[in-house]
């Protein structure tokens, strides 16, 4: 995925949690493109995070030895029901 292919919205992580990707930003120290996102589940700590776009788009080994899958999958623009 390149910059023009990125869509803000709700993504499902391969482990099952949902995140709202707000947009892209530039990491000051490296000029790397990062995804700015927030988790859609309760947890202690800061709610906003960043992850390099290259990592966001990686394919990862499925838990339990299944087929490789995307780290994050776009699911739309609405928060999934809890």
C-alpha positions in Angstrom: 0.0 0.0 0.0 1.3 3.4 -0.9 0.2 6.7 0.6 -2.6 7.3 -1.8 -4.1 3.8 -1.0 -4.4 4.5 2.7 -8.0 5.0 4.0 -8.8 6.5 7.4 -11.4 4.4 9.2 -11.9 1.4 11.3 -9.3 -1.5 11.1 -9.3 -4.9 12.7 -6.0 -6.2 14.0 -5.1 -9.8 13.2 -5.5 -10.6 16.9 -9.1 -9.3 16.9 -9.1 -5.8 18.4 -10.4 -2.8 16.5 -8.7 0.5 15.9 -9.7 3.9 14.4 -7.0 5.1 12.0 -7.3 8.9 11.9 -4.7 9.6 9.2 -1.1 9.7 8.3 1.7 11.8 9.7 5.5 12.2 9.4 7.8 10.9 12.1 10.1 13.9 12.9 13.3 12.0 13.5 13.3 9.7 10.5 10.7 11.2 8.1 9.0 7.8 8.0 5.2 7.9 7.4 3.2 6.8 10.4 -0.5 5.9 10.9 -2.1 7.9 13.8 -4.7 5.8 15.4 -6.7 5.1 18.6 -7.9 1.9 20.1 -11.6 1.2 20.2 -11.5 -0.8 23.5 -10.8 0.2 27.1 -7.2 0.1 28.3 -5.0 2.0 30.7 -2.6 4.6 29.3 -2.6 7.1 26.4 -5.4 6.3 23.9 -3.5 7.7 20.8 -0.7 5.8 19.1 1.4 5.8 15.9 2.8 3.0 13.9 5.0 3.1 10.8 2.9 2.6 7.7 5.3 -0.1 6.6 4.6 -2.0 9.8 0.8 -1.3 9.6 0.8 -2.9 6.2 2.9 -6.0 7.0 1.7 -9.5 6.6 2.2 -11.5 9.8 2.2 -15.2 10.6 -1.1 -16.2 12.1 -1.2 -17.5 15.6 -1.2 -21.3 15.8 0.6 -21.6 12.5 -2.2 -20.6 10.1 -1.9 -18.8 6.8 -0.1 -15.4 6.8 -2.5 -12.5 7.0 -2.4 -8.7 7.0 -1.6 -7.1 10.4 -4.6 -4.7 9.9 -7.6 -5.0 7.7 -9.8 -2.1 6.8 -13.4 -2.8 7.9 -15.2 0.4 7.1 -16.1 3.8 8.6 -18.3 2.7 11.5 -17.3 1.4 14.9 -18.1 -2.3 15.2 -20.7 -3.3 17.8 -19.2 -4.3 21.1 
